[in-house]
Amino acid sequence: MTGALSPSHWLIILVVLLLLFGAKRLPDAARGIGRSLRIFKAETSALAEDDRTGATKVEDAAPAAVEGATVTAPPTRTTNGTTV
């Protein structure tokens, strides 16, 4: 088969990885990759759920603009305690 890895190829790859990273670091690296993949899967499924429901966080958080309305800044306090 073209492009397929035989068991001997996998064995060579495993030996090279063990020589490069050591037996202690490989399980830690695999655990970290597994956690990252779980987080990625959860986030992508949450995005897919948002797409199905038609809701987005930005639309939910920001109120719709009213035509002709002006936006004013809230009052701020100065260093001497007066409100501007």
C-alpha positions as CSV (number, residue, x, y, z in Angstrom):
1,M,0.0,0.0,0.0
2,T,1.2,3.4,-0.8
3,G,1.2,5.9,2.0
4,A,0.3,3.5,4.8
5,L,2.7,2.9,7.7
6,S,3.6,-0.7,8.5
7,P,4.1,-1.9,12.1
8,S,7.9,-1.6,11.6
9,H,7.5,2.1,10.7
10,W,5.5,2.7,13.8
11,L,8.1,0.9,15.9
12,I,10.9,3.1,14.5
13,I,8.8,6.2,15.2
14,L,8.2,5.1,18.7
15,V,11.9,4.4,19.3
16,V,12.9,7.9,17.9
17,L,10.3,9.6,20.2
18,L,11.6,7.7,23.2
19,L,15.1,8.7,22.4
20,L,14.2,12.4,21.9
21,F,11.8,12.9,24.8
22,G,12.5,10.1,27.2
23,A,10.0,7.7,28.8
24,K,9.0,10.2,31.5
25,R,7.9,13.0,29.3
26,L,5.9,11.1,26.7
27,P,3.0,10.1,29.0
28,D,2.8,13.7,30.3
29,A,2.8,15.1,26.7
30,A,0.1,12.6,25.7
31,R,-2.0,13.6,28.7
32,G,-1.7,17.3,27.8
33,I,-2.7,16.6,24.2
34,G,-5.7,14.6,25.3
35,R,-6.8,17.4,27.6
36,S,-6.4,20.0,24.8
37,L,-8.4,17.8,22.4
38,R,-11.2,17.4,25.0
39,I,-11.4,21.2,25.5
40,F,-11.3,21.8,21.7
41,K,-14.1,19.3,21.2
42,A,-16.2,20.9,23.9
43,E,-15.7,24.4,22.4
44,T,-16.5,23.3,18.9
45,S,-19.7,21.4,20.0
46,A,-20.7,24.6,21.9
47,L,-20.2,26.6,18.8
48,A,-22.2,24.1,16.7
49,E,-25.0,24.3,19.3
50,D,-25.1,28.1,19.1
51,D,-25.3,27.8,15.3
52,R,-28.3,25.4,15.6
53,T,-30.2,27.6,18.1
54,G,-29.3,30.8,16.2
55,A,-28.1,32.5,19.3
56,T,-24.7,34.1,19.6
57,K,-23.0,35.5,22.7
58,V,-22.4,38.8,21.1
59,E,-26.0,39.3,20.1
60,D,-27.2,38.2,23.6
61,A,-24.8,40.6,25.4
62,A,-25.3,43.7,23.3
63,P,-28.8,45.4,23.1
64,A,-30.1,46.3,19.7
65,A,-29.4,49.9,18.7
66,V,-32.4,52.2,18.5
67,E,-32.7,54.4,15.5
68,G,-32.1,58.1,16.4
69,A,-30.8,57.3,19.9
70,T,-27.7,59.1,21.1
71,V,-25.1,57.4,23.3
72,T,-23.8,59.3,26.3
73,A,-21.0,58.3,28.6
74,P,-21.8,57.6,32.3
75,P,-20.8,60.3,34.8
76,T,-17.2,60.1,36.0
77,R,-15.6,61.2,39.3
78,T,-12.6,63.4,39.3
79,T,-9.7,63.2,41.7
80,N,-11.2,65.8,44.0
81,G,-14.5,63.9,44.3
82,T,-16.7,66.0,42.0
83,T,-18.8,64.4,39.3
84,V,-18.4,65.5,35.7
